[in-house]
Structures are given as C-alpha cells and as structure tokens.
Amino acid sequence: MNLTNFLFVPSILFMCIVAPIWIVMHYRSKGKTAQGISQEERENLDEMLATIDKLSDRVETLESILNEHHQDWHKPRASEKSS
C-alpha cells in the first residue's frame, strides 16, 4: 500500500465533512463577534458595574472606620514580613 492510497480516504473525509463544518463555524463565530454584545449582556454588564460601585463605596467606608479605630490596621505584622 503506497502513501497516496493511504492518505486518499482521510483527505476525502476531511474535505467532505470536517472542512465545511469548520468553515461554517468559523464564519458564524465571526458574525457573532461583529454584532457586539446583546441587550441581555449589556444589562448584565450594567448590573455588575453598579455592584462594583456599591462594593467600592463599602470598602472605602470600612477603611475609614478602621482608620478611626485602628490606625495601624494596614501595616504588615512582623510575622507577615518574614514570609
């Protein structure tokens, strides 16, 4: 069995089955990428940004409270410096 007969069947299968599916999936993903984000994704993003703003405000509040009651809370301890 020579090399051309050995590669003939796999190459035909690739060209008839794999290549068309590959091409269709490639251009489908390109189309979705070009569309941008959907309305649902946009709403989720806005919700996440609002949550981030709330959490940022909370962190600032907690830091100010800690600064009032424990001025050295953000300094590393001696045991943390050695590690």
C-alpha positions, 0 to 999 in steps of 0.5 A, a space after each residue: 500500500 503506497 502513501 497516496 492510497 493511504 492518505 486518499 480516504 482521510 483527505 476525502 473525509 476531511 474535505 467532505 465533512 470536517 472542512 465545511 463544518 469548520 468553515 461554517 463555524 468559523 464564519 458564524 463565530 465571526 458574525 457573532 463577534 461583529 454584532 457586539 454584545 446583546 441587550 441581555 449582556 449589556 444589562 448584565 454588564 450594567 448590573 455588575 458595574 453598579 455592584 462594583 460601585 456599591 462594593 467600592 463605596 463599602 470598602 472605602 467606608 470600612 477603611 475609614 472606620 478602621 482608620 478611626 479605630 485602628 490606625 495601624 490596621 494596614 501595616 504588615 505584622 512582623 510575622 507577615 514580613 518574614 514570609 
